[in-house]
């Protein structure tokens, strides 16, 4: 590969290149979509395989691992969700495992998959490697985290309407959190409605930005470490990767727990 086909990048160009998304003509982030989709299929495939091979006898390692995760999620749901729903358990399990897998892409070497994408682009399509982009951590894309959090907001509305009825939910929007009688009740309706809207939209915003901020920061630190000499890379990269295991797991757990708590609040009366 020639020098012009594989240019040498400065530090700032290297960082900028790794922070670029692979975009479609309309700006759609292709790498975020496909990586998230493939990891979702991995989750479904592994758990489906474990379910098909499950035995009441001595379980294998995979069955033990899957049962441990399911039991952990089930415990959290029973402790935090005070309503009755057949959806909350599978939903919580899916959120935790899917977000964990997307976060875990941060553990791959920074240049591994982007370099493979550059090689494929150059070898088979004659593209300039510097113009081939690939970001492999979907949760470091604010579009992905907002898409998930907006889905949670729709679930909050759906759970509220199912629990209280459409008119009951609308009534709550105008009569809580401040309760009053008579003329004061009418005066407080706009105030209650404003507070309800703030609370409703604050939930997905906090969910999205918390996950995005932590994963974007982790991705950026790995990129900065990759710029250092190889021996410093190992000295700093190894402990950061070990510490990042906690961040990856914690952020998946927090996203799941907040979803459970928000949905529990949705089925409760003020």
N, C-alpha and C positions, 0 to 999 in steps of 0.2 A: 504494500500500500504506500503510495507516494506521500511526500510531506504535505502537498497541497490537499490531498484527500484526507489526511489525518493531521490537522494542524496542531501545533503546540499551543496550549492555552495558558494564559496568565491565571493567577489565583482568582481574581475577580471574575474572569471569563469562565473558569471552571465552576465556581459557585453558581454563577448565573445560569450556566448550562444545566446543572443538576436541579435547579429550581424551576426549569421550564417544563410545561406539560406538553404531551403529545396531543395536539388539537385537530379536530375536524375543521372543515371549511367554515362551519358556523360557530366555531369556538368551543364546541363540546369537548370535554376532556376524555379522550379515548382511553388513556392509560388508567385513569381512576376507575372508569366503568368496567373495563375488562379484567383488571386485577381484582376488583371487588367481586365481580361476578364469578370468576374462577375460584376465589377463596370461599364464596358462598356454596359453590358446588362441591368443593372439598369437604366443607362441614357436613353438608347433607349426605354426601357419599360415605364418609367415615362413620357417621352415626347410623345410617341405614345399614351399612355392612355389619356394624357391631350388633344392631338389633336382630339382623337375620341369623347371626351366629350365636346369639345369646343362649345360655343354657342354665338350667336350674341346678346343675351340678357344680363342679369346681370351675369357676370362671377363668377365662384367659386374661392376659394383661390388658388387652384392648377393652374387654368388657368391664374390667375393674376400673379402668381409667374413665370410661364413659359413665359408669354408674356413680363414680365419685363426683363428677361434674354435675350430673343430674340431681344427686342428693344435695349438693351444696346450693344449687339454684332453688330447689324445692324448699329447702329450709328458709332461705331468704324470702321467698314468696309467702310462705305461711306466716312468717314473722311480721312482714311489712304490709301485705295486702289483706284488707279486712272485709272484702266483698267475696262474691262467688263468681268465678269465671273459668271457663275451660280454655280460654285463650292466653291468660296471663302467664301460665307455666311455660308452654312452648315458646311464647314470645320472649320471655326473659332468657330462656336457654339460647335461643337464636341470637339475641342481641349480644349476650356475653361471649359466645363462641365466635361469632362473626367479627365483632369489634376486636377481640383478642387476636384473631388471625390477621386482620388488616394491620393492626398495630405491630405485629410480630415481623412484618416485612422489613421493619427497620433494622433487624438483626443481620440481614444479608449484607455482604460487603457492598459499599457504596457504588463501586464501579462495575459490579458483576453483571446484573441484568441490563443496565444501560449500554455496557460494552458489547454484550451479545446482540442487542437491538441495533447498535451501530454497525456491527459486522454484517448482520442480515441485510440491513438497508443498503450498505455499500456493495456487498457481494451479489445480491440478487436484484437490486433495483437501481444500482449505480448512484445512490444518494451520497451527498457529502456527509460524513459521519458527524460533523459539527452541527448539522441541521437535523439530526435524529435525536429526539428527546424521549425520555421515559422516566417517570416518577413512580416508584413502586409501593409507596405507602399511601393508600387511599384516604386514610384518616388525617393525613397532612394536607388534604385538599378541603378547604372550607365548604365547597359545594357538596361534597359527600357528607360531611358532618351535619350541615344544615338540612340536607335531604332526609337524613335519618331523624333528626330532631323535629322537623315539620311533620313527619309521619307519626311521631309520638304525640304531637299536638292534635292531630286529627283523631288519634285514638282516645285522647283525653276528652275531646268533644263527644265522640261516639259513646264512650263509657258513661259520660254524664247524662246524655240523652236516654240511653238504655236504662240507666238506674232511676232517673227522676222523671222521665218523659220529656217531650219537647217543650211543653209549656212550663213544666216544673223547672227545667234548665233555664229557660228564658226568664222566668220569675226570679230565679236565684241571681241572675246577672244584674238585676235592678234592685234587689232587696238585701244583698249581702255584700260586704261584711258588716255594714252598719244597719241595724234594725231600728225601726221607729214605727209609730202609729200616726194616723191622721194626716194632716197637712205636711208634717215634717217628713213623713215617708215619701211623699211626692217630691219634696225638695231634695232629698238624699238620693233619689234615683239616678241622676246624672253622675253623682260622685261615686256611687256604687258601681255603675256601669264602667266608669273610667278605671277604677281600681281593678275590676274584674278583667278588663282588657289588658291592663299592665301585667297582671299576674299571669294571664294566659300566654302572652307573647314573651314574657321574661323566661318562662320555662324552656322553650325550644332554643332561645338565644343563648341561655346559660349552658344548656347541654352541648350545643354545637361548638361554641367558642372554647369551652373548657377542654373538650377532646382535641379540637384542632390546635389550640395553643400548645398543649403539652407535646403532641406528636410532631408538630412543625418545629418546635424548639429542639426536640430530640434528633430529628432528621438533620437540622442545620448543624448541630454539634458534631454529628458523625461526618458530615461533609468537611467541616473545618479540621477535624482530626485527620481525615484522609489526606489533607494537604501537607501534613507534617512529615518529616523523614520517617522511614519505615520503623526504626527502633522506638522513636517517640510515639508513633502510631500505635504500636503494640502496648507500650507502657500506659498510655492514656486510654486507648480504645478498649482494652480488656476490662478494666474496672468500670468504665462507663457503660459498656454493654451489660455487665452483670447488674449494675444499678438500674439500668433501663428495663430489665426484666420486671422489676417491681413496678415501674411506671406503666409499662404496657399492660400488665395484669390489673393494676389498680384502676387505670382509666376505663378498661372494659367493665370492671366490677362497678365502678361509680356510675357509668352510663346505664347499666342494668338496674342498679338500685334506685336511682333517681326516677327511672321510668316506672318501676313498681310503685314507688311512693306517690308519684304524680297521678297514676291511675287509681291508686287507693283513695287519694284525696278526691278524685273525680266522682267516686261512687258514694262518698260520704256527704251528709248534710252539713252546712255551716253551723 
